Amino acid sequence: MHSASLLNALFDLTPAEARLAADLAAGLTLSETAAPGGITVKSARTYLERVFQKTGTHQQSQLVAMLKTLQPLVPAPVQ
């Protein structure tokens, strides 16, 4: 899973935008990421639009694919 703080630093995302992007990269749907965060799906869509603007992507699938290329930047969890 991507660190929200890493996404914040790389793309100047707000904490809410970074959490949304990290959740989407982890395979959650927009509604699955909205509910635990206490936001509506409509608000999540607004955040997603801002994430698209800041990352230069235009579709959720494009965003997730781009974030998967960042995987080597995220340290593996220590077991």
N, C-alpha and C positions, 0 to 999 in steps of 0.2 A: 504494500500500500504506500502511496505517496504521502509524504509529510506535508501537511497544510502549510507549515511555516516555510518549507522549501518552495512550494508553489507561490506563496506570498512574495518571497524574495525574488524569484525568477520573473514573475509577471506583474508584480505590484497589485496583486489581488487583495481584496479585503479579507479578513478572517472568514466571513461567511461564504464568500466566493471561493476561497481556497478549500474550505471544507467540502463544499459542493463538488468542486472539480476532483478532489481526492476521492470522494465517495463514488463518483461516476467512473473514475479510473479503476476503482476496486470492483466494479461490476454492478453497482446498485443502480436502480432506475431513478428517475427524477422524483417520483412519488415516494419511493423508499428512502431517499435522502432527505426529503422535505419533512416528513412526519416526525422523526426523532429530533430534528432541529427546531421543531415548533413553528415551522413556517408553512404557508400554503403552497400548493403546487404552482399557483400563479406567481407568487414571490420567487420561488425557485426558478421559474422560467425567466424572470427578470434578471436574477443573478446570473443565469446561464448566458443570457444575451450579453451581459457585461464581460463575462469570462471570454466569450467569443471575441469581443472587441479587443480585449487586452492580450489575447494569445494569437490573434490573427487567424482564428479558425472560423468556420461558418456552420458546421454541423456537429451534433453531439458525437457521432462516430469519428469524425475528423479530430475532434478534441481528444477523445480517448486514445486514438491511435498515436497522436502526437505525445500525449503524456506517457504512453507505454515506452516511447523511445527514451524517456528520461529515467527509466528503471535503473540503468547502471549508476546514476548519480545518487541513488538512495541506498545507504548502507544496508547490508543484510542484517536481519535481526539476530542478536546474540542469543544462542540457546544454551 
